[in-house]
């Protein structure tokens, strides 16, 4: 059985689009666990309609505690051998499981597949690890995948645009017994910001023994949702990122692995993009934004990782961006971030 966990909060606008694609997988042994996080809109009515029609769809309720707690409750309730997480404003292909079924009884601990970014006016395929199938069958190969989780390194190049491609929990099938045996759970977003997926995967990747990557674009990630959690300014993001990196460092410290530490250093540097974009989302004046960028560039969290970041492994435009970041040119960095903001908002 596959347990599909859907954390839900005030999702009336897109919820039916999501659930219609999940119930379409009914030819397979599935359960759909809709965890309602205290919705106040018409979400409950929509869920009631689906539970009446589909006995394998179950609603679990909790008081508003955030997506991490909702997913954790879904884990507790899951009865399947596999767990799949789907966000309530996303969807999957109607025949998604037909592409995955040959792996349901495999020995792999993790199945990774690719996705399509759904913008307002276009759909763009995103291949998480390239366009070829990859298997990770022993500890060394799993460790190599763990390095790629921390930093998007491919063929000696670093790809900032792929920083979070592998770190999401959607787009994957996890072994339930690995999760429950090792008590792997989501840390609240109040601690780590929006990066709870990354920390969950760090905990899981450290304990899994094998994985397979399939270049199948069967998950649809909605990027044009007005209610998107990541489109809002978060004044405490810097503090939460410090918390996140501290927790990751604790987890990898006993490995004494140079590659892990180097990859984490790269990730810290690349996270400057998200930190800076967050500032551009605010309604602060330009001068205030520049001051905030300057504070970040001069913080201990970024000074050493930026110094160690090799510019030669970056594409030209990112090489320019990080050249100015290394030199703490806050005005130029802010202007470049504002340009990126306008591009991604199209």
BAVORO-935929 format. One line per 8 residues: number of its first residue (from 1); their letters; for each residue x, y, z of C-alpha. Coordinates in steps of 0.25 Angstrom, whole numbers, plus 5000, padded with zeros to 4 digits. Example, Ala and Ser with C-alpha at 12.3 -4.5 7.8 and 13.67 -1.06 7.14 Angstrom:
<lumros>
1> as> 5049,4982,5031  5055,4996,5029 .
</lumros>
This chain:
<lumros>
1> xxxxxxxx> 5000,5000,5000  5004,5014,4997  5000,5025,5007  4998,5039,5001  4999,5050,5011  4993,5063,5008  4995,5074,5018  4983,5084,5016 .
9> xxxxxxxx> 4980,5098,5021  4970,5107,5014  4972,5100,5001  4958,5102,4994  4963,5108,4982  4972,5097,4977  4968,5085,4986  4959,5078,4976 .
17> xxxxxxxx> 4970,5079,4965  4979,5072,4974  4970,5061,4980  4964,5057,4966  4978,5053,4961  4981,5045,4974  4968,5037,4974  4971,5034,4959 .
25> xxxxxxxx> 4982,5025,4965  4971,5016,4971  4975,5004,4962  4986,5002,4972  4986,4999,4987  4986,5013,4993  4981,5022,5004  4980,5037,5004 .
33> xxxxxxxx> 4982,5044,5017  4977,5058,5016  4982,5065,5029  4973,5078,5031  4981,5088,5039  4969,5096,5044  4964,5101,5031  4953,5112,5032 .
41> xxxxxxxx> 4949,5113,5017  4941,5103,5009  4952,5092,5010  4944,5083,5020  4932,5083,5011  4941,5079,4999  4947,5068,5007  4934,5063,5012 .
49> xxxxxxxx> 4929,5061,4997  4942,5053,4994  4941,5044,5007  4926,5040,5003  4931,5036,4990  4944,5030,4992  4946,5020,5004  4961,5020,5003 .
57> xxxxxxxx> 4961,5035,5005  4962,5039,5020  4962,5052,5027  4970,5055,5040  4968,5068,5047  4977,5076,5056  4977,5090,5061  4985,5100,5053 .
65> xxxxxxxx> 5000,5096,5055  5006,5097,5041  5010,5088,5030  5021,5081,5038  5011,5076,5049  5001,5072,5038  5011,5064,5031  5016,5057,5044 .
73> xxxxxxxx> 5001,5054,5048  5000,5048,5034  5012,5039,5037  5006,5034,5050  4994,5030,5043  5000,5024,5030  4998,5009,5028  5005,5007,5015 .
81> xxxxxxxx> 5019,5002,5012  5022,5015,5005  5019,5029,5008  5017,5040,4998  5015,5055,5001  5007,5063,4992  5004,5078,4994  4989,5082,4993 .
89> xxxxxxxx> 4991,5092,4982  4999,5083,4974  4995,5070,4966  5001,5058,4959  4999,5051,4946  4986,5043,4945  4995,5031,4941  5006,5034,4951 .
97> xxxxxxxx> 5006,5021,4958  5006,5013,4945  5020,5018,4943  5024,5015,4957  5018,5002,4960  5029,4993,4956  5037,4999,4967  5027,4997,4978 .
105> xxxxxxxx> 5032,4984,4982  5047,4987,4980  5058,4987,4990  5060,5002,4989  5058,5011,5001  5055,5024,4993  5049,5026,4979  5051,5040,4973 .
113> xxxxxxxx> 5045,5046,4961  5044,5059,4954  5034,5070,4953  5028,5081,4944  5027,5095,4949  5014,5101,4946  5014,5116,4944  5003,5125,4941 .
121> xxxxxxxx> 5006,5125,4926  5015,5113,4924  5019,5099,4929  5034,5096,4930  5040,5082,4933  5050,5081,4944  5059,5069,4944  5064,5067,4958 .
129> xxxxxxxx> 5076,5059,4955  5077,5059,4939  5070,5052,4928  5075,5038,4931  5071,5028,4941  5081,5026,4953  5082,5016,4964  5089,5017,4977 .
137> xxxxxxxx> 5091,5003,4982  5102,5004,4993  5107,5013,5004  5117,5021,4996  5107,5023,4985  5096,5028,4995  5107,5037,5001  5109,5043,4987 .
145> xxxxxxxx> 5094,5046,4986  5094,5052,5000  5105,5062,4995  5096,5066,4984  5084,5068,4994  5093,5078,5001  5098,5085,4989  5094,5084,4974 .
153> xxxxxxxx> 5107,5079,4969  5107,5072,4955  5120,5068,4947  5128,5078,4955  5119,5089,4953  5110,5096,4964  5095,5100,4959  5089,5110,4969 .
161> xxxxxxxx> 5076,5109,4961  5075,5094,4965  5078,5097,4980  5064,5092,4985  5061,5082,4974  5065,5070,4982  5062,5075,4996  5046,5075,4994 .
169> xxxxxxxx> 5039,5064,5001  5029,5064,4989  5034,5056,4977  5038,5044,4985  5033,5031,4991  5039,5028,5005  5039,5015,5012  5030,5016,5024 .
177> xxxxxxxx> 5038,5006,5032  5051,5015,5030  5043,5027,5035  5036,5021,5047  5048,5012,5051  5057,5024,5052  5047,5034,5057  5049,5043,5046 .
185> xxxxxxxx> 5039,5055,5047  5038,5069,5041  5044,5080,5050  5034,5092,5051  5035,5103,5041  5036,5112,5054  5050,5107,5055  5055,5105,5041 .
193> xxxxxxxx> 5046,5114,5033  5042,5108,5020  5053,5098,5019  5047,5087,5028  5047,5078,5015  5062,5079,5014  5064,5075,5029  5055,5063,5028 .
201> xxxxxxxx> 5062,5058,5015  5076,5060,5023  5070,5051,5034  5065,5041,5023  5077,5041,5014  5086,5038,5025  5079,5025,5029  5074,5020,5015 .
209> xxxxxxxx> 5082,5009,5009  5078,5010,4994  5071,5019,4984  5066,5020,4970  5064,5033,4962  5054,5033,4950  5054,5044,4940  5039,5044,4940 .
217> xxxxxxxx> 5032,5058,4941  5019,5053,4947  5018,5063,4959  5012,5077,4956  5018,5088,4965  5009,5100,4965  5017,5113,4964  5006,5123,4962 .
225> xxxxxxxx> 4998,5121,4975  4995,5135,4981  4995,5128,4995  5009,5122,4993  5016,5121,5006  5029,5124,5000  5024,5137,4993  5023,5145,5006 .
233> xxxxxxxx> 5033,5153,5013  5039,5146,5026  5046,5156,5035  5052,5145,5043  5057,5136,5032  5072,5139,5035  5070,5134,5049  5063,5122,5044 .
241> xxxxxxxx> 5074,5119,5034  5084,5119,5045  5076,5109,5052  5075,5100,5040  5090,5100,5037  5093,5098,5052  5084,5086,5052  5090,5080,5039 .
249> xxxxxxxx> 5104,5082,5045  5100,5074,5057  5095,5063,5048  5107,5062,5039  5118,5065,5050  5120,5050,5054  5123,5046,5039  5135,5054,5039 .
257> xxxxxxxx> 5133,5055,5024  5141,5066,5016  5131,5065,5004  5119,5067,5014  5125,5079,5020  5129,5085,5007  5115,5083,5001  5109,5089,5013 .
265> xxxxxxxx> 5118,5101,5012  5114,5103,4997  5099,5102,5001  5101,5113,5011  5107,5122,5000  5096,5118,4991  5085,5121,5001  5089,5136,5000 .
273> xxxxxxxx> 5080,5136,4988  5068,5132,4996  5071,5141,5007  5073,5153,4998  5060,5150,4990  5053,5150,5003  5058,5164,5006  5053,5169,4992 .
281> xxxxxxxx> 5039,5163,4996  5038,5173,5007  5032,5187,5006  5045,5194,5012  5052,5205,5005  5063,5203,4996  5073,5208,5007  5067,5199,5017 .
289> xxxxxxxx> 5068,5187,5008  5083,5190,5005  5086,5191,5020  5079,5177,5022  5087,5171,5010  5100,5177,5016  5097,5171,5029  5096,5157,5023 .
297> xxxxxxxx> 5108,5158,5015  5116,5162,5027  5110,5152,5036  5119,5140,5041  5109,5131,5034  5113,5135,5020  5127,5141,5021  5135,5128,5021 .
305> xxxxxxxx> 5126,5120,5012  5126,5132,5002  5141,5133,5003  5142,5118,5000  5132,5117,4988  5140,5115,4975  5134,5124,4965  5140,5115,4954 .
313> xxxxxxxx> 5129,5105,4956  5118,5114,4954  5111,5119,4941  5115,5133,4937  5103,5141,4942  5104,5134,4956  5119,5136,4955  5117,5151,4954 .
321> xxxxxxxx> 5106,5151,4965  5115,5144,4975  5128,5152,4971  5120,5164,4976  5115,5157,4988  5129,5152,4992  5133,5167,4992  5121,5171,5000 .
329> xxxxxxxx> 5116,5180,4989  5102,5181,4995  5097,5191,4985  5100,5183,4973  5095,5170,4980  5082,5176,4983  5080,5182,4969  5083,5168,4964 .
337> xxxxxxxx> 5073,5161,4973  5062,5171,4970  5064,5168,4955  5063,5153,4959  5050,5156,4966  5044,5162,4954  5048,5150,4946  5042,5140,4955 .
345> xx> 5029,5148,4957  5025,5148,4943 .
</lumros>
